[in-house]
Structure formats: structure tokens, C-alpha cells
């Protein structure tokens, strides 16, 4: 009788764990868009600017095979820091990503394809789905807890 009770408890625990995990993953993929007032398109730049979240800082920099992120201020276990090219005012291809295991300064992201001079790019943060590899279609976008908006910072490259 004890074995029967233990098996039922085990099955109930697995079902509850599966339900909670599924709810977390499904809930984690729902990301609200930033409010229209948060995105501005200045006349002097082709890159949009977003209200600063404080979780990410990047400056304009020379083109090349790496991107230097001034600061990533997120708690452990950390986030994926992805570099994306801009297609007009929309996010384009991911050029590279690196995992920051917590707050970092002057964090280097190696790229699969170099940035080009005079183009706009974005840094976007993603939560890790715990498999150890970056996949922007599966890892959910990291959002600022204060604003609920995705954490994105823009920069332009020079020669």
C-alpha cells in the first residue's frame, strides 16, 4: 500500500511540475510592446532611441567583428546579449550573441558577421531557456521590470 501511495504522489508531483513549468514558459513568451511614447525617431539619426531602462548601455563604435556593450546590469543567472542589425526602423538579423551571467562592464559580443561602417544596430537582451545555446526564436525577450518594455539599446558604427 505504501508503494501505491508513493507512486500516486510521484505522478501528481510530475503533473504539477509539468503544469507549472508550462505556465512559466508560456507566460514568459508574452512580451508587451513598448508604449508608443517610448520610441522616438530623431531627425539626426537613422536609429530609434528608446527610453533608457538602466539594464543596458551601449555607445556608437567602430565597425568590426565584435561589439562592446558598456554595461549590462541584470541579476544572475544572467541574459543573452544579442547584436541585431537594423532594417530601417525594424530589428533585422542577429549577428552574434554572448551570455552575461550577471552585471558586466565593457562586455564583448563576438559576431558571426562584422558590422559595417555607418549602419545602425541594436543590442537586445534575451532570457536563457536553460539549454546553454542562444536561439532568438525560443529564448524569450528580457523585459525591464519597471516599464514592461523589452530591453533594447541602439548604436551606429563608424569606420
C-alpha positions, 0 to 999 in steps of 0.5 A, spaced: 500 500 500 505 504 501 508 503 494 501 505 491 501 511 495 508 513 493 507 512 486 500 516 486 504 522 489 510 521 484 505 522 478 501 528 481 508 531 483 510 530 475 503 533 473 504 539 477 511 540 475 509 539 468 503 544 469 507 549 472 513 549 468 508 550 462 505 556 465 512 559 466 514 558 459 508 560 456 507 566 460 514 568 459 513 568 451 508 574 452 512 580 451 508 587 451 510 592 446 513 598 448 508 604 449 508 608 443 511 614 447 517 610 448 520 610 441 522 616 438 525 617 431 530 623 431 531 627 425 539 626 426 539 619 426 537 613 422 536 609 429 530 609 434 532 611 441 528 608 446 527 610 453 533 608 457 531 602 462 538 602 466 539 594 464 543 596 458 548 601 455 551 601 449 555 607 445 556 608 437 563 604 435 567 602 430 565 597 425 568 590 426 567 583 428 565 584 435 561 589 439 562 592 446 556 593 450 558 598 456 554 595 461 549 590 462 546 590 469 541 584 470 541 579 476 544 572 475 543 567 472 544 572 467 541 574 459 543 573 452 546 579 449 544 579 442 547 584 436 541 585 431 542 589 425 537 594 423 532 594 417 530 601 417 526 602 423 525 594 424 530 589 428 533 585 422 538 579 423 542 577 429 549 577 428 552 574 434 550 573 441 554 572 448 551 570 455 552 575 461 551 571 467 550 577 471 552 585 471 558 586 466 562 592 464 565 593 457 562 586 455 564 583 448 559 580 443 563 576 438 559 576 431 558 571 426 558 577 421 562 584 422 558 590 422 559 595 417 561 602 417 555 607 418 549 602 419 545 602 425 544 596 430 541 594 436 543 590 442 537 586 445 537 582 451 534 575 451 532 570 457 536 563 457 531 557 456 536 553 460 539 549 454 546 553 454 545 555 446 542 562 444 536 561 439 532 568 438 526 564 436 525 560 443 529 564 448 524 569 450 525 577 450 528 580 457 523 585 459 525 591 464 521 590 470 519 597 471 516 599 464 514 592 461 518 594 455 523 589 452 530 591 453 533 594 447 539 599 446 541 602 439 548 604 436 551 606 429 558 604 427 563 608 424 569 606 420 
